[in-house]
Amino acid sequence: MKILMSIMLALALQGCMWQTVNESDMRTAARVCGSMNNVVEISANFVGGETVICEDRTKHLLKEGT
């Protein structure tokens, strides 16, 4: 069990489970944060969930994963 958990953790840290975002996601993030200048980070995970972190350090869910 320890080995399986170690492998899963190693894969999660590799970044292979993260996907790209498109222009629609960037527009939504800009709307949520007030402008594109206020967007610090947009993340999309392997199940389709997308979040944005704004300059004021708030984190917002753009799209819930399945």
Secondary structure, DSSP 8 states (H G I E B T S, - for coil): -HHHHHHHHHHHHTTTTB----HHHHHHHHHHHSSGGGEEEEEEBTTS-EEEEETTS-EEEEE---
